[in-house]
Amino acid sequence: MGATKVRLLTVPGPGFALQIARPLDEVDHTMHRITLFLLLIAAGGIAVAVALGLAAGIPVGVISGYVGGTLDLLVQRGVDLLLAFPGFLLALTLIDEIAMLQFFQC
């Protein structure tokens, strides 16, 4: 009855653990603020990715379509190659190659 509900936050450290008791509504409010902040960061990243894609893709497509011929065919094959491999697979390959370069550089 009338007791404030608290949440124990545990912060682990080397050889100890610090526990902090916080009112539940304060913790929830903080978590909502962090969630909104991370959503804003993600939306900004998405906006930058879309802007870069448009800034690179539209001029290449317009020039390719205007010139036509061999250039258009090469651009089409390049885009087909990019769409054939998922971005995640490409990222894993790049990370592996960078790690191998750093490993053998020693």
C-alpha positions in Angstrom: 0.0 0.0 0.0 1.6 3.2 -1.1 5.0 1.7 -1.3 7.2 2.9 -4.1 8.3 0.1 -6.5 12.0 0.2 -7.2 14.2 -1.5 -9.6 17.7 -2.6 -8.6 20.3 -1.7 -11.2 23.5 -3.8 -10.9 26.8 -2.4 -12.2 29.4 -5.1 -12.3 33.0 -4.2 -11.6 36.3 -6.1 -11.2 35.8 -8.0 -8.0 32.6 -6.2 -6.9 29.1 -5.3 -8.0 27.4 -2.0 -7.3 23.7 -2.0 -6.8 21.6 1.1 -7.2 17.9 1.3 -6.3 15.9 3.6 -8.5 12.1 4.3 -8.6 10.5 2.3 -11.3 8.9 5.3 -13.1 12.3 7.1 -13.2 14.0 4.0 -14.8 11.1 3.6 -17.3 11.3 7.3 -18.2 15.1 7.1 -18.7 14.7 4.0 -20.9 12.1 5.7 -23.0 14.4 8.7 -23.5 17.3 6.4 -24.5 15.0 4.5 -26.9 13.9 7.7 -28.6 17.5 9.0 -28.8 18.6 5.7 -30.5 15.7 5.9 -32.9 16.7 9.4 -33.9 20.3 8.2 -34.5 19.0 5.3 -36.6 16.7 7.5 -38.6 19.6 9.9 -39.3 21.7 7.0 -40.5 19.0 5.8 -42.8 18.5 9.3 -44.2 22.2 9.6 -44.9 22.3 6.2 -46.6 19.3 7.1 -48.8 20.7 10.5 -49.7 24.0 8.9 -50.7 22.3 6.2 -52.7 20.2 8.8 -54.6 23.2 11.2 -55.1 25.2 8.3 -56.6 22.4 6.4 -58.4 20.5 9.1 -60.2 23.4 10.6 -62.0 24.8 7.2 -63.0 21.4 6.1 -64.2 20.8 9.3 -66.2 24.2 9.3 -67.8 23.9 5.5 -68.6 20.5 5.9 -70.1 21.4 9.0 -72.1 24.6 7.5 -73.6 23.2 4.0 -74.0 25.1 1.3 -75.8 28.1 -0.4 -74.2 28.1 2.0 -71.1 24.5 1.2 -70.4 25.2 -2.5 -70.7 28.2 -2.3 -68.3 26.2 -0.2 -65.7 23.4 -2.8 -65.9 25.8 -5.7 -65.3 27.4 -3.8 -62.4 24.1 -3.2 -60.7 23.1 -6.8 -61.3 26.3 -7.9 -59.7 25.7 -5.7 -56.7 22.1 -7.0 -56.3 23.2 -10.6 -56.6 25.2 -10.5 -53.3 23.5 -9.5 -50.1 25.1 -6.7 -48.3 25.6 -8.7 -45.2 27.7 -11.3 -47.1 29.8 -8.5 -48.6 30.3 -6.9 -45.1 31.4 -10.3 -43.7 33.9 -10.8 -46.5 35.3 -7.3 -46.1 35.7 -7.7 -42.4 37.4 -11.0 -42.9 39.8 -9.6 -45.5 40.7 -6.6 -43.2 41.3 -8.9 -40.3 43.6 -11.1 -42.4 45.5 -8.1 -43.6 46.0 -6.9 -40.1 47.0 -10.4 -38.9 49.7 -10.9 -41.6 51.0 -7.3 -41.3 52.6 -8.1 -37.9 
